[in-house]
Amino acid sequence: MDKDGESEIPSTPRFVRESEFAHGHEFALELRGVWKSYGDTQALRDVWLGVRRGLVLAVLGPNGAGKSTLLRIAAGIARPNRGDVCIDGRSLATDPSVRRRVGFAGHLSFLYGHLTAEENLRFYAQLYGSDPERTLDQLDRFGLMPYRRRPVRTLSRGLVQRVSLARALLHDPQVVLLDEPFTGLDLDAARMFRETIADLRAGGRGVVMATHAWADAQELADEAVVLVSGRLALQETASALDRDRLAALYQTV
């Protein structure tokens, strides 16, 4: 423990150096010195992060580490107390319209339970200004055509997650944020999500995936960071992730 009673963890590493932001390096997503607190709880502490196009970044950490907060701030759903978020080099703070370049699928589906799967997607297509024909394309892509006329409230959790991902990708975003995407999925849905993540990478999208699952991070991600008590405590290529090292970091909470 340090003198303030907090667990000691390594000083914050930089997934990219701060100087890279200043010299025109291109990132799909940048978090620049982001801090976020909820009352007396410090959720994020001086997070610098850059995600390049065509890269999948896994964000790991114990419960309460700040993973969901990081994604919500990156999506523009929550605002940082300090720092900035940029999408394709444009600040969310000064240009909120860049939120349209982000797709977010999290614990909340952002779907209307009384509407059918198709009606939900058509609503969001209109909201995003997307081609309405993409609605049927997305329903087909995620195996939802047999369920398209069923109210979302009648669907299983796995099907709701499919509709939520279809919603998140409906407007062809440049940055895709996935919060625990495999929780509660059956094998077919999990396979579909894996294929989707691979397609997004191949299409040059920047993908950030928050997960508890070390194995998913190793399989699907190019790079990984570990959040502990709101700080970036580790940066690593995903293939080099070590279960014992992660466990040791989690013990610092």
C-alpha positions in Angstrom: 0.0 0.0 0.0 1.2 3.5 -0.7 1.0 6.4 1.8 -2.5 7.3 0.6 -3.7 3.8 1.3 -4.0 2.8 -2.4 -2.5 -0.4 -3.8 0.8 0.0 -5.4 0.8 -0.7 -9.1 3.4 0.2 -11.8 3.3 3.8 -13.1 1.0 4.3 -16.0 2.5 3.1 -19.3 1.8 4.6 -22.6 0.2 2.3 -25.2 1.5 5.0 -27.5 3.7 7.9 -26.5 2.1 11.3 -26.0 4.5 12.7 -28.6 2.9 10.5 -31.2 -0.4 12.3 -30.9 1.3 15.6 -31.4 3.2 14.6 -34.6 0.3 13.5 -36.8 0.3 9.8 -36.2 -3.0 8.4 -37.3 -5.3 6.6 -34.9 -8.9 5.6 -35.2 -9.3 6.3 -31.5 -7.3 8.3 -29.0 -7.8 8.8 -25.3 -5.6 11.7 -24.2 -4.9 12.0 -20.4 -8.5 10.9 -19.5 -9.6 11.1 -15.8 -13.1 10.1 -14.6 -14.5 10.0 -11.1 -17.9 9.2 -9.7 -18.2 11.0 -6.4 -15.2 10.0 -4.3 -14.5 7.0 -6.6 -11.7 7.5 -9.1 -12.7 5.3 -12.1 -10.0 6.3 -14.6 -6.6 7.9 -13.9 -4.6 9.6 -16.6 -5.3 7.1 -19.4 -3.5 7.7 -22.7 -4.4 5.2 -25.4 -4.2 5.1 -29.1 -5.8 2.4 -31.3 -4.8 2.2 -34.9 -7.0 1.2 -37.8 -7.1 -2.5 -38.5 -6.1 -3.3 -34.9 -8.1 -5.1 -32.2 -7.3 -4.0 -28.7 -8.3 -6.1 -25.7 -8.9 -4.3 -22.4 -8.6 -6.6 -19.4 -8.8 -6.0 -15.7 -10.6 -7.2 -12.5 -14.1 -6.1 -11.6 -14.2 -2.3 -10.9 -11.0 -1.6 -12.8 -12.7 0.9 -15.1 -13.1 -1.1 -18.3 -16.8 -0.2 -18.9 -16.1 3.4 -18.0 -13.3 3.6 -20.5 -15.6 2.3 -23.3 -18.5 4.5 -22.4 -16.2 7.6 -22.5 -14.7 6.5 -25.8 -18.2 6.2 -27.2 -19.2 9.6 -26.0 -21.9 8.2 -23.6 -20.0 9.5 -20.6 -17.8 12.6 -20.3 -14.3 12.6 -18.7 -13.6 15.0 -15.9 -10.3 15.8 -17.6 -8.7 14.8 -20.8 -10.0 14.3 -24.4 -11.2 11.6 -26.7 -10.6 11.9 -30.4 -12.1 9.8 -33.3 -10.1 10.0 -36.5 -8.2 13.0 -35.0 -11.4 14.9 -34.2 -12.2 15.8 -30.6 -15.6 14.6 -29.2 -15.6 17.7 -26.9 -15.5 20.2 -29.8 -17.1 18.1 -32.5 -19.8 15.8 -31.1 -20.8 14.8 -34.6 -17.9 12.3 -34.7 -19.9 10.1 -32.4 -21.5 8.8 -35.5 -18.2 7.2 -36.4 -18.4 5.0 -33.3 -20.4 1.8 -32.8 -20.9 0.6 -29.2 -22.3 -2.6 -27.9 -22.4 -2.9 -24.1 -24.2 -4.3 -21.2 -27.3 -2.3 -22.2 -28.7 -3.2 -25.6 -30.1 0.3 -26.4 -33.0 -1.6 -28.0 -36.8 -1.0 -27.5 -38.4 -4.2 -26.1 -41.8 -3.5 -27.6 -40.4 -3.1 -31.1 -39.4 -6.0 -33.3 -35.8 -6.7 -34.2 -36.4 -5.2 -37.6 -38.2 -2.2 -36.3 -35.4 -1.4 -33.9 -32.8 -1.5 -36.7 -35.0 0.6 -39.0 -35.3 3.2 -36.2 -31.6 3.4 -35.8 -31.0 3.4 -39.5 -33.1 6.5 -39.7 -31.4 8.0 -36.7 -27.9 7.4 -38.2 -29.0 8.5 -41.7 -28.0 5.0 -43.0 -29.3 3.3 -46.1 -32.5 1.5 -44.9 -31.5 -1.6 -47.0 -28.7 -2.1 -44.5 -31.3 -3.2 -42.0 -32.0 -6.4 -43.9 -28.3 -7.0 -44.6 -27.5 -6.8 -40.9 -30.4 -9.1 -39.9 -29.2 -11.6 -42.4 -25.5 -11.2 -41.4 -26.3 -12.1 -37.8 -28.8 -14.9 -38.5 -31.7 -12.8 -37.4 -34.1 -13.1 -40.3 -36.2 -15.8 -38.6 -36.7 -13.5 -35.6 -37.0 -10.2 -37.3 -40.7 -9.7 -36.6 -40.5 -10.8 -33.0 -40.5 -8.1 -30.3 -37.1 -7.8 -28.7 -38.5 -8.5 -25.2 -39.4 -12.0 -26.4 -35.9 -12.9 -27.6 -33.2 -14.8 -25.7 -30.2 -13.0 -24.3 -28.0 -14.3 -27.1 -30.4 -13.1 -29.8 -30.7 -9.7 -28.1 -26.9 -9.4 -28.2 -27.0 -10.2 -31.9 -29.5 -7.5 -32.5 -27.4 -5.1 -30.4 -24.3 -5.8 -32.4 -26.3 -5.4 -35.6 -27.4 -2.0 -34.3 -23.8 -1.0 -33.4 -22.6 -1.8 -36.9 -25.6 -0.6 -38.9 -23.9 2.7 -39.8 -20.6 1.2 -40.7 -18.6 2.9 -37.9 -14.8 3.4 -38.1 -14.4 2.5 -34.4 -16.2 -0.4 -32.7 -16.4 -0.7 -28.9 -17.5 -4.1 -27.4 -18.1 -4.5 -23.7 -17.9 -8.2 -22.7 -19.3 -9.3 -26.1 -19.3 -13.0 -25.3 -21.2 -13.0 -22.0 -24.2 -15.3 -22.2 -23.7 -16.3 -25.9 -24.4 -19.7 -27.2 -21.7 -21.4 -29.4 -23.2 -20.3 -32.7 -23.5 -16.7 -31.6 -20.0 -16.7 -30.2 -18.7 -18.0 -33.5 -20.5 -15.3 -35.3 -19.1 -12.6 -33.1 -15.6 -14.0 -33.6 -16.0 -13.9 -37.4 -17.4 -10.3 -37.1 -14.4 -9.1 -35.1 -12.1 -10.6 -37.8 -14.0 -8.9 -40.5 -13.8 -5.6 -38.8 -10.1 -5.9 -38.5 -9.7 -6.8 -42.1 -11.9 -3.8 -43.0 -9.5 -1.5 -41.3 -11.7 -0.7 -38.3 -10.3 0.1 -34.9 -11.8 -2.4 -32.4 -11.7 -2.2 -28.6 -13.0 -5.2 -26.7 -13.3 -5.2 -22.9 -13.2 -8.7 -21.5 -12.5 -10.8 -18.4 -11.5 -13.7 -20.6 -7.8 -14.1 -21.0 -8.3 -16.7 -23.7 -10.6 -14.5 -25.8 -8.0 -11.7 -25.7 -5.2 -14.0 -26.8 -7.3 -15.4 -29.7 -8.9 -12.3 -31.1 -6.8 -9.3 -30.2 -3.5 -7.9 -31.6 -2.7 -5.8 -28.5 -3.8 -5.8 -24.9 -3.8 -3.5 -22.0 -4.7 -4.2 -18.4 -6.5 -1.7 -16.2 -6.0 -1.8 -12.4 -7.7 0.7 -10.2 -8.3 2.9 -13.2 -4.7 3.0 -14.4 -3.1 1.3 -17.3 -0.9 -1.2 -15.5 0.3 -3.3 -18.4 0.6 -3.1 -22.2 1.4 -6.2 -24.2 1.0 -7.9 -27.5 -2.0 -10.2 -27.0 -0.1 -13.3 -27.9 2.4 -12.7 -25.1 -0.3 -12.4 -22.4 0.6 -14.5 -19.4 -2.1 -15.8 -17.1 0.2 -15.8 -14.0 1.3 -12.2 -14.6 -2.3 -11.1 -15.0 -3.3 -12.8 -11.8 -0.4 -11.0 -10.0 -1.6 -7.7 -11.3 -5.2 -8.4 -10.3 -3.9 -9.0 -6.8 -2.8 -5.4 -6.5 -6.4 -4.2 -6.3 
